[in-house]
Amino acid sequence: QKEVEQNSGPLSVPEGAIASLNCTYSDRGSQSFFWYRQYSGKSPELIMFIYSNGDKEDGRFTAQLNKASQYVSLLIRDSQPSDSATYLCAVRAGNMLTFGGGTRLMVKP
Amino acid sequence: NAGVTQTPKFQVLKTGQSMTLQCAQDMNHNSMYWYRQDPGMGLRLIYYSASEGTTDKGEVPNGYNVSRLNKREFSLRLESAAPSQTSVYFCASIPPGQSNQPQHFGDGTRLSIL
């Protein structure tokens, strides 16, 4: 069973702080990695994807990938209350995309 | 600019009833997927179709069947609904080509089985 693990949270951070979300995966054949944000009652929306080791930055978001450690993370700088949501990590191998259980983030004003 | 369209958005069924969830995409994507999401959990893959005419089981296929009618449409059928199938169902598609391309999700179907 290919697994993607996330801490379910909630992760609580004050407004303006950095939120750090982590994800580990079991399949070493995984090729690409995605972070989705999901608001309650809504469908997931893509924030970032990464497929090479290292960091990838997009605005306030930075994705980090370490394939040797089978670890991917998402950093959110200058966290805003509007960032409060569940963040889903997804890992792709071939045609299969496996999701973690999600981490609930709460940004307090 | 429809993207991925799912119908219906909400449905209530009685145990033992059957129904089909519809999904269509207008982005010319090859691969389409059906997921279910239970409260407080991530998405679990039910079935997927890598291309027109092919379907494969995902993590939780029991109790479901699928049909890839054409390139645009991928339907999910519950032959005899059970309370354990109460969930939110998401359809998704990905563009052809490189495997690093993200999925596009529909708005979901909220299904309750009494």
Chai-1 contact restraints between the chains, C-beta under 6 A:
chainA,res_idxA,chainB,res_idxB,connection_type,confidence,min_distance_angstrom,max_distance_angstrom,comment,restraint_id
A,Q31,B,S99,contact,1.0,0.0,6.0,A-B,restraint_1
A,S32,B,S99,contact,1.0,0.0,6.0,A-B,restraint_2
A,S32,B,N100,contact,1.0,0.0,6.0,A-B,restraint_3
A,F34,B,P102,contact,1.0,0.0,6.0,A-B,restraint_4
A,S43,B,F90,contact,1.0,0.0,6.0,A-B,restraint_5
A,S43,B,F105,contact,1.0,0.0,6.0,A-B,restraint_6
A,S43,B,D107,contact,1.0,0.0,6.0,A-B,restraint_7
A,S43,B,G108,contact,1.0,0.0,6.0,A-B,restraint_8
A,P44,B,F105,contact,1.0,0.0,6.0,A-B,restraint_9
A,L46,B,P102,contact,1.0,0.0,6.0,A-B,restraint_10
A,F49,B,P102,contact,1.0,0.0,6.0,A-B,restraint_11
A,Y51,B,N100,contact,1.0,0.0,6.0,A-B,restraint_12
A,L88,B,G42,contact,1.0,0.0,6.0,A-B,restraint_13
A,N95,B,S31,contact,1.0,0.0,6.0,A-B,restraint_14
A,N95,B,A50,contact,1.0,0.0,6.0,A-B,restraint_15
A,F99,B,G42,contact,1.0,0.0,6.0,A-B,restraint_16
A,F99,B,L43,contact,1.0,0.0,6.0,A-B,restraint_17
A,G100,B,G42,contact,1.0,0.0,6.0,A-B,restraint_18
A,G101,B,M41,contact,1.0,0.0,6.0,A-B,restraint_19
A,G101,B,G42,contact,1.0,0.0,6.0,A-B,restraint_20
A,G102,B,G42,contact,1.0,0.0,6.0,A-B,restraint_21
